Amino acid sequence: MNEKNKNLLIRIVTGITLLPLVLLLLFLGGYYSAILLGAAAAVCAGEYYLITQKRLGAAAWVGMAAAFVMPLLPLRDAARTGETAFWVTSVFFFFAWIYNLFRGVLAEAPTRAAHLVTGFLYGSIGLTALSALRLLPGEGLAWVICALTITWANDTLAYFAGRFLGKHKLYPAVSPNKTWEGFFGGMVGSVLGMFVAKLGFFPIFTVWDCVVLGIAGGLLGPVGDLCESMLKRAYGVKDSGKLIPGHGGILDRIDALIFNAPLVFVYVQFVRHLLP
């Protein structure tokens, strides 16, 4: 078995092992899903800090703790989540800059402060949106699965379309292996995945939901993937971590999801009622 096929096998086995547990915790909702998402947010922030700063200092641990808290905020008062998140973000922003004002090399202080804030936001925004979606009355689970579907179906079909049909490079300066064939195959996967979810599990999805979110997720998800690839390439890192065998780090696995989750949240809250 060559290395490429071996890695694919590891990816499949890992997915089969971890996916049921993730889906179970999301299905249970409440603190189960919020703590899952908070832990993922903290790890993502930590991986970002390790990529950009090569170590986890005291300020980085504070950033990880703040990222963990964010997905738990909707449990406290869903209606005031945005307000509370604003205050958490504001406090951490000032902490990051004041901490670096007095610690470390001053020439590096602005960059380190900016990375602290960005790592916190990178880890927390998308997963907080997913946590807020889960708390929507009566249909929260459906919209969480929607965000997962447009992301994972895109990733799966993009992988196979790129592997077997890929000839034209998408953005080789950032991600040499991605192709236009994989990109369009992934978009088809997002749309088809939504229709499968509608027909098999969640009839609350309309045809407009399937088409609009499938296409939008097929566009935005790969952008999230490319952004993480840009980050890793800028710092000469192959994977964001080694936590998930065959997949790298948590950030490698959910880089597209943390872009797609806010997309689904905005769609449900502000766009869906405007469509036929």
C-alpha positions as a printed Julia matrix, in Angstrom:
276×3 Matrix{Float64}:
   0.0    0.0     0.0
   1.47   3.34   -1.05
   1.68   6.3     1.33
  -1.26   8.12   -0.26
  -3.62   5.14    0.09
  -2.35   4.46    3.62
  -3.13   8.02    4.65
  -6.61   7.74    3.11
  -7.24   4.56    5.11
  -6.14   6.26    8.33
  -8.43   9.21    7.56
 -11.41   6.9     7.03
 -10.79   4.86   10.19
 -10.35   8.0    12.29
 -13.54   9.52   10.85
 -15.55   6.36   11.54
 -14.24   6.3    15.11
 -14.7    9.95   16.07
 -17.75  11.01   14.06
 -20.35   9.03   16.08
 -19.08  10.56   19.34
 -19.18  14.09   17.93
 -22.67  13.59   16.53
 -23.88  12.09   19.83
 -22.7   15.11   21.83
 -24.26  17.49   19.31
 -27.5   15.5    19.43
 -27.6   15.7    23.25
 -27.18  19.48   23.04
 -26.98  21.68   26.14
 -23.71  21.48   28.03
 -22.67  18.37   26.1
 -22.46  20.15   22.76
 -21.32  23.48   24.26
 -18.38  21.9    26.08
 -17.45  19.91   22.96
 -17.42  23.09   20.89
 -15.65  25.05   23.62
 -12.9   22.44   23.84
 -12.52  22.48   20.05
 -12.32  26.29   20.1
  -9.6   26.22   22.75
  -7.57  23.64   20.85
  -7.92  25.6    17.59
  -6.7   28.75   19.31
  -3.8   26.79   20.8
  -2.86  25.37   17.4
  -2.9   28.87   15.94
  -0.58  30.09   18.7
   1.8   27.16   18.17
   1.93  27.89   14.44
   2.6   31.6    14.82
   4.54  31.74   18.1
   5.97  28.2    18.39
   5.01  27.89   22.05
   2.15  28.35   24.48
   3.02  31.13   26.88
   0.86  32.39   29.72
  -1.04  34.83   27.48
  -1.76  32.06   24.98
  -3.34  29.94   27.71
  -5.55  32.89   28.62
  -6.55  33.14   24.93
  -7.37  29.43   24.86
  -9.47  29.79   28.02
 -11.34  32.74   26.51
 -11.94  30.75   23.32
 -13.31  27.86   25.4
 -15.78  30.15   27.15
 -17.25  31.66   23.98
 -19.33  28.65   22.79
 -20.73  28.33   26.31
 -22.15  31.86   26.28
 -25.4   30.99   24.42
 -26.29  28.63   27.28
 -26.39  31.53   29.72
 -28.73  33.79   27.76
 -29.14  33.07   24.06
 -30.75  36.44   23.41
 -27.76  38.31   24.84
 -24.99  36.11   23.42
 -23.76  38.83   21.07
 -23.53  41.39   23.87
 -21.66  39.03   26.19
 -19.34  37.9    23.4
 -18.55  41.55   22.71
 -17.44  42.08   26.29
 -15.35  38.9    26.4
 -13.67  39.89   23.14
 -13.09  43.46   24.28
 -11.55  42.42   27.59
  -9.25  39.94   25.88
  -8.25  42.51   23.25
  -7.08  44.94   25.94
  -5.43  42.13   27.88
  -3.44  41.03   24.82
  -2.08  44.5    24.15
  -1.39  45.45   27.78
   0.3   42.09   28.46
   2.67  42.57   25.53
   3.32  46.17   26.5
   5.1   44.96   29.63
   6.33  41.49   28.65
   8.84  40.3    26.06
  10.7   42.1    23.3
   9.01  45.43   22.51
   9.84  45.19   18.8
   7.71  42.03   18.61
   4.97  43.18   20.96
   2.44  44.5    18.38
   2.74  41.33   16.29
   2.38  39.07   19.31
  -0.64  41.03   20.57
  -2.28  40.84   17.15
  -1.67  37.08   16.98
  -3.17  36.6    20.44
  -6.38  38.33   19.38
  -6.53  36.62   15.98
  -5.94  33.16   17.45
  -8.75  33.7    19.95
 -11.12  34.86   17.19
 -10.03  32.14   14.77
 -10.77  29.48   17.33
 -13.99  30.87   18.76
 -16.14  32.74   16.2
 -17.23  29.82   14.04
 -17.77  27.39   16.91
 -19.72  29.98   18.9
 -22.0   30.39   15.88
 -22.44  26.62   15.81
 -23.29  26.61   19.52
 -25.87  29.37   18.98
 -27.4   27.41   16.1
 -27.77  24.35   18.33
 -29.93  26.37   20.74
 -32.47  27.49   18.14
 -35.86  26.26   19.42
 -37.05  23.04   17.83
 -34.7   22.99   14.86
 -31.26  23.74   16.26
 -29.86  20.28   15.58
 -31.01  20.45   11.97
 -29.06  23.67   11.33
 -25.95  22.32   13.03
 -26.13  19.27   10.77
 -26.64  21.65    7.84
 -23.35  23.42    8.62
 -21.59  20.07    8.98
 -23.15  18.73    5.79
 -22.19  21.59    3.48
 -18.67  21.39    4.89
 -18.01  17.66    5.05
 -19.84  16.75    1.85
 -17.85  19.45    0.1
 -14.59  18.17    1.54
 -15.35  14.55    0.61
 -16.39  15.11   -3.0
 -13.65  17.71   -3.51
 -11.09  15.15   -2.37
 -12.24  12.43   -4.74
 -12.96  14.75   -7.67
  -9.54  16.3    -7.28
  -7.83  12.95   -6.91
  -9.38  11.28   -9.93
 -10.22  14.23  -12.21
  -8.0   17.07  -11.05
  -5.82  18.66  -13.73
  -6.12  22.43  -13.33
  -4.57  23.94  -10.2
  -6.82  26.19   -8.13
  -4.28  28.27   -6.17
  -0.9   26.51   -6.24
   0.91  29.32   -4.38
  -1.19  28.54   -1.3
  -2.35  24.92   -1.75
  -0.54  23.01   -4.53
  -2.84  19.96   -4.44
  -6.18  21.73   -4.84
  -7.72  21.83   -8.3
 -10.65  23.52  -10.0
 -12.14  20.08  -10.64
 -12.03  19.41   -6.9
 -13.51  22.83   -6.17
 -16.56  22.3    -8.41
 -16.89  18.68   -7.29
 -16.99  19.92   -3.7
 -19.71  22.45   -4.51
 -21.81  19.7    -6.08
 -21.19  17.7    -2.91
 -22.47  20.53   -0.7
 -25.71  20.86   -2.68
 -26.28  17.1    -2.94
 -25.49  16.69    0.75
 -28.18  19.22    1.64
 -30.77  17.44   -0.49
 -29.85  14.09    1.1
 -30.23  15.68    4.56
 -33.6   17.14    3.52
 -35.01  13.94    2.04
 -33.62  11.58    4.64
 -33.62  13.44    7.95
 -34.71  17.09    8.02
 -37.79  17.94    5.93
 -37.73  21.46    7.42
 -35.07  22.3     4.84
 -36.59  23.93    1.76
 -35.28  23.62   -1.78
 -34.0   27.19   -1.41
 -32.11  26.18    1.75
 -30.45  23.32   -0.09
 -29.48  25.35   -3.13
 -28.49  28.63   -1.48
 -26.55  27.13    1.41
 -25.09  24.39   -0.75
 -23.65  26.9    -3.22
 -22.66  29.46   -0.56
 -21.01  26.8     1.56
 -19.33  25.4    -1.53
 -17.77  28.82   -2.06
 -16.98  29.93    1.5
 -15.81  26.58    2.89
 -12.9   26.25    0.44
 -11.96  29.87    1.19
 -11.66  28.91    4.87
  -9.53  25.94    3.85
  -7.28  28.15    1.73
  -6.94  30.71    4.53
  -5.63  28.05    6.89
  -3.3   26.77    4.15
  -2.03  30.35    3.73
  -1.34  30.52    7.47
   0.58  27.24    7.49
   2.55  28.1     4.35
   3.52  31.49    5.78
   5.03  29.76    8.81
   6.39  26.65    7.07
   4.06  24.21    8.84
   2.55  21.12    7.19
  -0.25  20.44    9.71
  -1.75  22.56   12.48
  -1.21  19.68   14.91
  -1.16  15.91   15.32
  -4.23  15.38   17.47
  -6.31  13.55   14.82
  -4.48  10.7    13.02
  -4.6   11.14    9.26
  -6.11  14.61    9.54
  -3.53  16.63   11.46
  -4.88  19.07   14.02
  -8.39  20.19   14.88
  -7.87  23.35   12.84
  -6.97  21.23    9.8
 -10.24  19.36   10.18
 -12.62  22.28   10.75
 -10.95  25.16    8.88
 -13.86  25.25    6.44
 -16.5   24.72    9.14
 -15.42  27.8    11.11
 -16.22  29.85    8.0
 -19.43  28.0     7.13
 -21.01  28.0    10.61
 -21.39  31.81   10.75
 -22.71  31.66    7.18
 -25.5   29.29    8.24
 -26.25  31.37   11.34
 -26.59  34.6     9.33
 -28.71  32.81    6.72
 -31.12  31.4     9.31
 -31.41  34.6    11.29
 -31.51  37.24    8.56
 -31.93  35.77    5.06
 -34.17  32.69    5.13
 -37.42  34.56    5.78
 -36.8   36.74    2.73
 -36.82  33.8     0.31
 -39.97  32.27   -1.24
